[in-house]
Amino acid sequence: MAYAYESGSDVRTGDVGVEGVPLSWLMRLCAGAEAQGVSRDQLFSRSLIDLYYGDDRDRVSPAQHLLLCMNTAMAIDDAAHGFGARRLQCSYSALSLRVMLGCSTLEAALDAVAKLYSLETSIVRVETGATGDIATLTFRAEAKTESGSLILEDIALSWLFVCCSHFIGRPLPLIDVQTRDPAHMNLGARHWAAKAPVRHGAVAALRFPKAVLATRRIGQADGEAHWACLRPWLRFAEGDAAAPTLAQATVSALRLDRLARQEGLSPQALRRRLGGFRQIRRQALADAGVALLRADGASVEAVAADLGYADARSFRRFLKAATGKTPREIRATDGVPVSMAGPSPAVHRQIRHIASLLDHQ
């Protein structure tokens, strides 16, 4: 069921985690399947979307948006949702996920997915590159129309974010999401699926700290690989917190000489201005550690490694000294992101059902 707002708002600057996904975006999503004869009303019904106003005051949750994505693909057996220059079988989503989960590091997993698509289809290109400390995961698609390409890019980047997050056992710590779409509903705000800032750019891409590429696999390829991947994302997407980011939390980003260069000062001048860099760095690391521990699925070992600690024991000692709490106590008192009011169990059941079908294709 859609939830409605009495007054409209600029959806391009809104927080979709709070405001929801507007009807105009859902209509764009359905356009590819509609062009092949599938009824939009039928797609909405299957996705448990019940409109009230019939305009952008009608909003749906990220879970309903995901369910609609799944239903548009399943209705025409096309992972490109009817937007691609050619059809891409729905089995590709399960195949790409399992290919990733067969690798040991995130970098190897993304390289494997890129090779999979380059060998099997000409309509999709996934590439990973790096400039300095920043890694970029780009997606390109050969679509029937430019408008179709833009919506397909957003769907694909969202799925890649979900897969990468499952692989590393916590939300992928993004710097930002780049879109070519000048009318993207989240432009200037947080992305509906990734909760990272959305910027306009020349290519569709996810940007994140390069160090994350070395993260070893935590997610498993069990019998319900799709659902195991989507379940933690649903809790994350329907929560209130923004995605944790390592952009300002990695050891390299917190070096005094690097911060001094960014400010145009000498290290000595910056140290005097900061009044004690070590204390500020210590507090920044503690804040980053707490934020990452609150993220659903983040293990103590993974957080410790991301923050530059040799082992989890050293990180536990640091955290206890800095906050007075153990990782377990931080999670018990502060909790993980709380689900948005009224997430529908029926929507989640439908998502799990389709996920099961995809796993067994």
Contacts in CASP RR format, 6 or more apart in sequence:
PFRMAT RR
TARGET T0000
AUTHOR 0000-0000-0000
METHOD contacts of the structure
MODEL  1
MAYAYESGSDVRTGDVGVEGVPLSWLMRLCAGAEAQGVSRDQLFSRSLID
LYYGDDRDRVSPAQHLLLCMNTAMAIDDAAHGFGARRLQCSYSALSLRVM
LGCSTLEAALDAVAKLYSLETSIVRVETGATGDIATLTFRAEAKTESGSL
ILEDIALSWLFVCCSHFIGRPLPLIDVQTRDPAHMNLGARHWAAKAPVRH
GAVAALRFPKAVLATRRIGQADGEAHWACLRPWLRFAEGDAAAPTLAQAT
VSALRLDRLARQEGLSPQALRRRLGGFRQIRRQALADAGVALLRADGASV
EAVAADLGYADARSFRRFLKAATGKTPREIRATDGVPVSMAGPSPAVHRQ
IRHIASLLDHQ
1 48 0 8 1.000
1 49 0 8 1.000
1 50 0 8 1.000
1 344 0 8 1.000
2 23 0 8 1.000
2 49 0 8 1.000
2 50 0 8 1.000
2 51 0 8 1.000
2 52 0 8 1.000
2 58 0 8 1.000
2 59 0 8 1.000
2 60 0 8 1.000
2 64 0 8 1.000
3 20 0 8 1.000
3 59 0 8 1.000
3 60 0 8 1.000
3 61 0 8 1.000
4 52 0 8 1.000
4 53 0 8 1.000
4 57 0 8 1.000
4 58 0 8 1.000
4 59 0 8 1.000
5 19 0 8 1.000
5 57 0 8 1.000
5 59 0 8 1.000
6 57 0 8 1.000
7 57 0 8 1.000
8 56 0 8 1.000
8 57 0 8 1.000
9 19 0 8 1.000
11 19 0 8 1.000
11 22 0 8 1.000
11 24 0 8 1.000
11 25 0 8 1.000
11 56 0 8 1.000
11 185 0 8 1.000
11 186 0 8 1.000
12 183 0 8 1.000
12 184 0 8 1.000
12 185 0 8 1.000
12 186 0 8 1.000
12 187 0 8 1.000
12 188 0 8 1.000
12 189 0 8 1.000
13 187 0 8 1.000
13 188 0 8 1.000
13 189 0 8 1.000
14 186 0 8 1.000
14 189 0 8 1.000
15 189 0 8 1.000
15 190 0 8 1.000
16 62 0 8 1.000
16 185 0 8 1.000
16 186 0 8 1.000
16 189 0 8 1.000
16 190 0 8 1.000
16 191 0 8 1.000
16 192 0 8 1.000
17 62 0 8 1.000
17 190 0 8 1.000
17 192 0 8 1.000
17 195 0 8 1.000
17 237 0 8 1.000
17 238 0 8 1.000
17 239 0 8 1.000
17 240 0 8 1.000
17 340 0 8 1.000
18 240 0 8 1.000
18 340 0 8 1.000
19 59 0 8 1.000
20 59 0 8 1.000
20 60 0 8 1.000
20 61 0 8 1.000
20 62 0 8 1.000
20 192 0 8 1.000
21 59 0 8 1.000
21 60 0 8 1.000
21 61 0 8 1.000
21 62 0 8 1.000
21 64 0 8 1.000
21 65 0 8 1.000
21 185 0 8 1.000
21 192 0 8 1.000
22 56 0 8 1.000
22 58 0 8 1.000
22 59 0 8 1.000
22 185 0 8 1.000
23 51 0 8 1.000
23 54 0 8 1.000
23 55 0 8 1.000
23 56 0 8 1.000
23 58 0 8 1.000
23 59 0 8 1.000
24 56 0 8 1.000
24 185 0 8 1.000
25 65 0 8 1.000
25 185 0 8 1.000
26 44 0 8 1.000
26 49 0 8 1.000
26 60 0 8 1.000
26 65 0 8 1.000
26 68 0 8 1.000
27 40 0 8 1.000
28 147 0 8 1.000
28 151 0 8 1.000
29 65 0 8 1.000
29 68 0 8 1.000
29 69 0 8 1.000
29 72 0 8 1.000
29 81 0 8 1.000
29 151 0 8 1.000
29 155 0 8 1.000
30 38 0 8 1.000
30 40 0 8 1.000
30 43 0 8 1.000
30 44 0 8 1.000
30 68 0 8 1.000
30 72 0 8 1.000
31 83 0 8 1.000
31 147 0 8 1.000
31 148 0 8 1.000
31 151 0 8 1.000
32 72 0 8 1.000
32 76 0 8 1.000
32 81 0 8 1.000
32 82 0 8 1.000
32 83 0 8 1.000
32 148 0 8 1.000
33 43 0 8 1.000
33 72 0 8 1.000
33 75 0 8 1.000
33 76 0 8 1.000
33 81 0 8 1.000
33 82 0 8 1.000
34 40 0 8 1.000
35 82 0 8 1.000
36 76 0 8 1.000
36 82 0 8 1.000
38 72 0 8 1.000
38 75 0 8 1.000
38 76 0 8 1.000
42 75 0 8 1.000
43 68 0 8 1.000
43 71 0 8 1.000
43 72 0 8 1.000
43 75 0 8 1.000
44 50 0 8 1.000
44 51 0 8 1.000
44 68 0 8 1.000
46 67 0 8 1.000
46 71 0 8 1.000
46 350 0 8 1.000
47 60 0 8 1.000
47 64 0 8 1.000
47 67 0 8 1.000
47 68 0 8 1.000
47 71 0 8 1.000
47 347 0 8 1.000
47 350 0 8 1.000
48 64 0 8 1.000
48 67 0 8 1.000
48 344 0 8 1.000
48 346 0 8 1.000
48 347 0 8 1.000
48 350 0 8 1.000
49 60 0 8 1.000
49 64 0 8 1.000
49 68 0 8 1.000
51 58 0 8 1.000
52 58 0 8 1.000
60 68 0 8 1.000
61 238 0 8 1.000
61 340 0 8 1.000
61 343 0 8 1.000
61 344 0 8 1.000
61 347 0 8 1.000
62 192 0 8 1.000
62 193 0 8 1.000
62 234 0 8 1.000
62 237 0 8 1.000
62 238 0 8 1.000
63 234 0 8 1.000
63 237 0 8 1.000
63 238 0 8 1.000
63 343 0 8 1.000
63 344 0 8 1.000
63 347 0 8 1.000
63 348 0 8 1.000
63 351 0 8 1.000
64 344 0 8 1.000
64 347 0 8 1.000
65 192 0 8 1.000
66 193 0 8 1.000
66 230 0 8 1.000
66 234 0 8 1.000
66 237 0 8 1.000
66 351 0 8 1.000
67 347 0 8 1.000
67 350 0 8 1.000
67 351 0 8 1.000
67 354 0 8 1.000
69 81 0 8 1.000
69 155 0 8 1.000
70 351 0 8 1.000
70 354 0 8 1.000
70 355 0 8 1.000
71 354 0 8 1.000
72 81 0 8 1.000
72 82 0 8 1.000
73 79 0 8 1.000
73 81 0 8 1.000
73 90 0 8 1.000
73 93 0 8 1.000
74 90 0 8 1.000
74 354 0 8 1.000
74 357 0 8 1.000
76 82 0 8 1.000
76 87 0 8 1.000
77 87 0 8 1.000
77 89 0 8 1.000
77 90 0 8 1.000
78 84 0 8 1.000
78 87 0 8 1.000
78 88 0 8 1.000
78 89 0 8 1.000
78 90 0 8 1.000
79 88 0 8 1.000
79 89 0 8 1.000
79 90 0 8 1.000
79 91 0 8 1.000
79 92 0 8 1.000
79 93 0 8 1.000
80 86 0 8 1.000
80 87 0 8 1.000
80 88 0 8 1.000
80 123 0 8 1.000
80 124 0 8 1.000
80 141 0 8 1.000
80 143 0 8 1.000
80 152 0 8 1.000
81 151 0 8 1.000
81 152 0 8 1.000
81 155 0 8 1.000
82 144 0 8 1.000
83 141 0 8 1.000
83 143 0 8 1.000
83 144 0 8 1.000
83 145 0 8 1.000
83 148 0 8 1.000
83 149 0 8 1.000
83 151 0 8 1.000
83 152 0 8 1.000
84 123 0 8 1.000
84 141 0 8 1.000
84 142 0 8 1.000
84 143 0 8 1.000
84 144 0 8 1.000
84 148 0 8 1.000
84 149 0 8 1.000
84 152 0 8 1.000
85 123 0 8 1.000
85 142 0 8 1.000
85 143 0 8 1.000
85 144 0 8 1.000
86 121 0 8 1.000
86 122 0 8 1.000
86 123 0 8 1.000
86 142 0 8 1.000
88 121 0 8 1.000
88 123 0 8 1.000
88 124 0 8 1.000
90 358 0 8 1.000
90 361 0 8 1.000
91 358 0 8 1.000
91 361 0 8 1.000
92 117 0 8 1.000
92 120 0 8 1.000
92 121 0 8 1.000
93 159 0 8 1.000
93 226 0 8 1.000
93 358 0 8 1.000
94 225 0 8 1.000
94 226 0 8 1.000
94 358 0 8 1.000
94 359 0 8 1.000
94 361 0 8 1.000
95 116 0 8 1.000
96 113 0 8 1.000
96 116 0 8 1.000
96 117 0 8 1.000
96 163 0 8 1.000
97 163 0 8 1.000
97 166 0 8 1.000
97 221 0 8 1.000
97 225 0 8 1.000
97 226 0 8 1.000
97 229 0 8 1.000
98 221 0 8 1.000
98 225 0 8 1.000
99 109 0 8 1.000
99 112 0 8 1.000
99 113 0 8 1.000
99 116 0 8 1.000
100 109 0 8 1.000
100 110 0 8 1.000
100 112 0 8 1.000
100 113 0 8 1.000
100 163 0 8 1.000
100 167 0 8 1.000
101 109 0 8 1.000
101 166 0 8 1.000
101 167 0 8 1.000
101 217 0 8 1.000
101 219 0 8 1.000
101 220 0 8 1.000
101 221 0 8 1.000
101 225 0 8 1.000
102 109 0 8 1.000
102 112 0 8 1.000
102 217 0 8 1.000
102 221 0 8 1.000
103 109 0 8 1.000
103 111 0 8 1.000
103 112 0 8 1.000
103 217 0 8 1.000
104 216 0 8 1.000
104 217 0 8 1.000
105 213 0 8 1.000
105 214 0 8 1.000
105 215 0 8 1.000
105 216 0 8 1.000
105 217 0 8 1.000
106 164 0 8 1.000
106 167 0 8 1.000
106 168 0 8 1.000
106 212 0 8 1.000
106 213 0 8 1.000
106 214 0 8 1.000
106 215 0 8 1.000
106 217 0 8 1.000
107 128 0 8 1.000
107 213 0 8 1.000
107 214 0 8 1.000
109 164 0 8 1.000
109 167 0 8 1.000
109 217 0 8 1.000
110 126 0 8 1.000
110 128 0 8 1.000
110 137 0 8 1.000
110 164 0 8 1.000
110 213 0 8 1.000
111 128 0 8 1.000
113 126 0 8 1.000
113 160 0 8 1.000
114 125 0 8 1.000
114 126 0 8 1.000
114 127 0 8 1.000
114 128 0 8 1.000
117 124 0 8 1.000
117 125 0 8 1.000
117 126 0 8 1.000
118 125 0 8 1.000
122 142 0 8 1.000
123 141 0 8 1.000
123 142 0 8 1.000
123 143 0 8 1.000
124 139 0 8 1.000
124 140 0 8 1.000
124 141 0 8 1.000
124 142 0 8 1.000
124 156 0 8 1.000
125 138 0 8 1.000
125 139 0 8 1.000
125 140 0 8 1.000
125 141 0 8 1.000
126 137 0 8 1.000
126 138 0 8 1.000
126 139 0 8 1.000
126 160 0 8 1.000
127 137 0 8 1.000
127 138 0 8 1.000
127 140 0 8 1.000
128 135 0 8 1.000
128 136 0 8 1.000
128 137 0 8 1.000
128 138 0 8 1.000
128 213 0 8 1.000
129 135 0 8 1.000
129 136 0 8 1.000
129 137 0 8 1.000
129 138 0 8 1.000
130 136 0 8 1.000
130 210 0 8 1.000
130 213 0 8 1.000
132 210 0 8 1.000
133 209 0 8 1.000
133 210 0 8 1.000
133 211 0 8 1.000
133 250 0 8 1.000
133 252 0 8 1.000
133 253 0 8 1.000
134 175 0 8 1.000
134 207 0 8 1.000
134 208 0 8 1.000
134 209 0 8 1.000
134 210 0 8 1.000
135 207 0 8 1.000
135 208 0 8 1.000
135 209 0 8 1.000
135 210 0 8 1.000
135 212 0 8 1.000
135 213 0 8 1.000
136 205 0 8 1.000
136 206 0 8 1.000
136 207 0 8 1.000
137 157 0 8 1.000
137 160 0 8 1.000
137 164 0 8 1.000
137 205 0 8 1.000
137 206 0 8 1.000
137 207 0 8 1.000
137 208 0 8 1.000
138 203 0 8 1.000
138 204 0 8 1.000
138 205 0 8 1.000
139 153 0 8 1.000
139 156 0 8 1.000
139 157 0 8 1.000
139 160 0 8 1.000
139 204 0 8 1.000
139 205 0 8 1.000
140 153 0 8 1.000
140 203 0 8 1.000
140 204 0 8 1.000
141 149 0 8 1.000
141 152 0 8 1.000
141 153 0 8 1.000
141 156 0 8 1.000
142 149 0 8 1.000
143 149 0 8 1.000
143 152 0 8 1.000
150 179 0 8 1.000
150 180 0 8 1.000
150 181 0 8 1.000
150 184 0 8 1.000
151 181 0 8 1.000
153 179 0 8 1.000
153 180 0 8 1.000
153 181 0 8 1.000
153 204 0 8 1.000
154 179 0 8 1.000
154 181 0 8 1.000
154 184 0 8 1.000
154 204 0 8 1.000
156 204 0 8 1.000
157 177 0 8 1.000
157 194 0 8 1.000
157 204 0 8 1.000
157 205 0 8 1.000
157 206 0 8 1.000
158 191 0 8 1.000
158 192 0 8 1.000
158 193 0 8 1.000
158 194 0 8 1.000
160 206 0 8 1.000
161 172 0 8 1.000
161 174 0 8 1.000
161 193 0 8 1.000
161 194 0 8 1.000
161 206 0 8 1.000
162 193 0 8 1.000
162 229 0 8 1.000
162 230 0 8 1.000
162 233 0 8 1.000
163 229 0 8 1.000
164 172 0 8 1.000
164 206 0 8 1.000
165 171 0 8 1.000
165 172 0 8 1.000
165 232 0 8 1.000
165 233 0 8 1.000
165 236 0 8 1.000
166 219 0 8 1.000
166 228 0 8 1.000
166 229 0 8 1.000
166 232 0 8 1.000
166 233 0 8 1.000
167 215 0 8 1.000
167 217 0 8 1.000
167 218 0 8 1.000
167 219 0 8 1.000
168 212 0 8 1.000
168 215 0 8 1.000
168 217 0 8 1.000
168 218 0 8 1.000
168 219 0 8 1.000
168 302 0 8 1.000
169 218 0 8 1.000
169 219 0 8 1.000
169 232 0 8 1.000
169 297 0 8 1.000
169 298 0 8 1.000
169 299 0 8 1.000
169 302 0 8 1.000
170 244 0 8 1.000
170 292 0 8 1.000
170 295 0 8 1.000
170 296 0 8 1.000
170 297 0 8 1.000
170 298 0 8 1.000
170 299 0 8 1.000
170 302 0 8 1.000
170 303 0 8 1.000
171 194 0 8 1.000
171 195 0 8 1.000
171 236 0 8 1.000
171 243 0 8 1.000
171 244 0 8 1.000
171 295 0 8 1.000
171 296 0 8 1.000
171 298 0 8 1.000
172 194 0 8 1.000
172 206 0 8 1.000
172 208 0 8 1.000
172 212 0 8 1.000
172 243 0 8 1.000
173 208 0 8 1.000
173 209 0 8 1.000
173 212 0 8 1.000
173 243 0 8 1.000
173 244 0 8 1.000
173 245 0 8 1.000
173 246 0 8 1.000
173 247 0 8 1.000
173 249 0 8 1.000
173 292 0 8 1.000
173 306 0 8 1.000
174 194 0 8 1.000
174 196 0 8 1.000
174 206 0 8 1.000
174 207 0 8 1.000
174 208 0 8 1.000
174 243 0 8 1.000
174 245 0 8 1.000
175 196 0 8 1.000
175 197 0 8 1.000
175 207 0 8 1.000
175 208 0 8 1.000
175 209 0 8 1.000
175 245 0 8 1.000
175 247 0 8 1.000
176 196 0 8 1.000
176 197 0 8 1.000
176 198 0 8 1.000
176 199 0 8 1.000
176 207 0 8 1.000
177 186 0 8 1.000
177 191 0 8 1.000
177 194 0 8 1.000
177 196 0 8 1.000
177 197 0 8 1.000
177 198 0 8 1.000
177 199 0 8 1.000
177 205 0 8 1.000
177 206 0 8 1.000
177 207 0 8 1.000
178 198 0 8 1.000
178 199 0 8 1.000
178 200 0 8 1.000
178 201 0 8 1.000
178 203 0 8 1.000
178 204 0 8 1.000
178 205 0 8 1.000
178 206 0 8 1.000
178 207 0 8 1.000
179 187 0 8 1.000
179 198 0 8 1.000
179 199 0 8 1.000
179 200 0 8 1.000
179 201 0 8 1.000
179 204 0 8 1.000
180 200 0 8 1.000
180 201 0 8 1.000
180 202 0 8 1.000
180 203 0 8 1.000
180 204 0 8 1.000
181 187 0 8 1.000
181 200 0 8 1.000
182 200 0 8 1.000
184 198 0 8 1.000
184 200 0 8 1.000
185 192 0 8 1.000
186 192 0 8 1.000
186 198 0 8 1.000
187 198 0 8 1.000
187 199 0 8 1.000
187 200 0 8 1.000
188 197 0 8 1.000
188 198 0 8 1.000
188 199 0 8 1.000
189 197 0 8 1.000
189 198 0 8 1.000
190 196 0 8 1.000
190 197 0 8 1.000
190 198 0 8 1.000
190 242 0 8 1.000
190 243 0 8 1.000
191 197 0 8 1.000
191 198 0 8 1.000
192 237 0 8 1.000
193 233 0 8 1.000
193 237 0 8 1.000
194 206 0 8 1.000
194 243 0 8 1.000
195 236 0 8 1.000
195 237 0 8 1.000
195 241 0 8 1.000
195 242 0 8 1.000
195 243 0 8 1.000
196 206 0 8 1.000
196 242 0 8 1.000
196 243 0 8 1.000
196 245 0 8 1.000
208 246 0 8 1.000
208 247 0 8 1.000
209 246 0 8 1.000
209 247 0 8 1.000
209 250 0 8 1.000
209 253 0 8 1.000
211 246 0 8 1.000
211 250 0 8 1.000
211 252 0 8 1.000
211 306 0 8 1.000
212 246 0 8 1.000
212 306 0 8 1.000
215 302 0 8 1.000
215 305 0 8 1.000
215 306 0 8 1.000
218 299 0 8 1.000
218 302 0 8 1.000
219 228 0 8 1.000
220 228 0 8 1.000
222 228 0 8 1.000
223 359 0 8 1.000
224 352 0 8 1.000
224 355 0 8 1.000
224 356 0 8 1.000
224 359 0 8 1.000
225 359 0 8 1.000
226 355 0 8 1.000
226 356 0 8 1.000
226 358 0 8 1.000
226 359 0 8 1.000
227 351 0 8 1.000
227 352 0 8 1.000
227 355 0 8 1.000
227 356 0 8 1.000
227 359 0 8 1.000
230 351 0 8 1.000
230 352 0 8 1.000
230 355 0 8 1.000
231 352 0 8 1.000
232 296 0 8 1.000
232 297 0 8 1.000
234 343 0 8 1.000
234 348 0 8 1.000
234 351 0 8 1.000
235 296 0 8 1.000
235 336 0 8 1.000
235 337 0 8 1.000
235 339 0 8 1.000
236 243 0 8 1.000
236 295 0 8 1.000
236 296 0 8 1.000
236 337 0 8 1.000
238 339 0 8 1.000
238 340 0 8 1.000
238 343 0 8 1.000
239 337 0 8 1.000
239 338 0 8 1.000
239 339 0 8 1.000
239 340 0 8 1.000
240 337 0 8 1.000
240 338 0 8 1.000
240 340 0 8 1.000
241 294 0 8 1.000
241 295 0 8 1.000
241 337 0 8 1.000
243 295 0 8 1.000
244 288 0 8 1.000
244 291 0 8 1.000
244 292 0 8 1.000
244 294 0 8 1.000
244 295 0 8 1.000
244 298 0 8 1.000
246 253 0 8 1.000
246 288 0 8 1.000
246 292 0 8 1.000
246 306 0 8 1.000
247 253 0 8 1.000
248 254 0 8 1.000
248 284 0 8 1.000
248 288 0 8 1.000
249 284 0 8 1.000
249 285 0 8 1.000
249 288 0 8 1.000
249 289 0 8 1.000
249 292 0 8 1.000
249 306 0 8 1.000
249 307 0 8 1.000
250 306 0 8 1.000
250 307 0 8 1.000
250 308 0 8 1.000
251 307 0 8 1.000
251 308 0 8 1.000
252 258 0 8 1.000
254 281 0 8 1.000
254 284 0 8 1.000
254 285 0 8 1.000
256 267 0 8 1.000
256 270 0 8 1.000
256 271 0 8 1.000
256 277 0 8 1.000
256 281 0 8 1.000
257 267 0 8 1.000
259 270 0 8 1.000
260 266 0 8 1.000
260 267 0 8 1.000
260 269 0 8 1.000
260 270 0 8 1.000
263 270 0 8 1.000
265 273 0 8 1.000
270 277 0 8 1.000
271 277 0 8 1.000
274 280 0 8 1.000
282 322 0 8 1.000
283 322 0 8 1.000
285 307 0 8 1.000
285 318 0 8 1.000
285 322 0 8 1.000
286 318 0 8 1.000
286 319 0 8 1.000
286 322 0 8 1.000
286 323 0 8 1.000
288 307 0 8 1.000
289 303 0 8 1.000
289 307 0 8 1.000
289 319 0 8 1.000
290 319 0 8 1.000
290 323 0 8 1.000
290 330 0 8 1.000
290 334 0 8 1.000
292 298 0 8 1.000
292 303 0 8 1.000
292 306 0 8 1.000
292 307 0 8 1.000
293 300 0 8 1.000
293 303 0 8 1.000
293 327 0 8 1.000
293 330 0 8 1.000
293 331 0 8 1.000
294 330 0 8 1.000
294 331 0 8 1.000
294 334 0 8 1.000
294 335 0 8 1.000
294 336 0 8 1.000
294 337 0 8 1.000
295 336 0 8 1.000
295 337 0 8 1.000
296 336 0 8 1.000
296 337 0 8 1.000
297 336 0 8 1.000
300 312 0 8 1.000
300 315 0 8 1.000
300 316 0 8 1.000
300 327 0 8 1.000
301 312 0 8 1.000
303 315 0 8 1.000
303 327 0 8 1.000
304 311 0 8 1.000
304 312 0 8 1.000
304 314 0 8 1.000
304 315 0 8 1.000
304 316 0 8 1.000
307 315 0 8 1.000
309 315 0 8 1.000
309 318 0 8 1.000
316 326 0 8 1.000
316 327 0 8 1.000
319 325 0 8 1.000
319 326 0 8 1.000
319 327 0 8 1.000
319 330 0 8 1.000
320 326 0 8 1.000
323 330 0 8 1.000
325 333 0 8 1.000
END
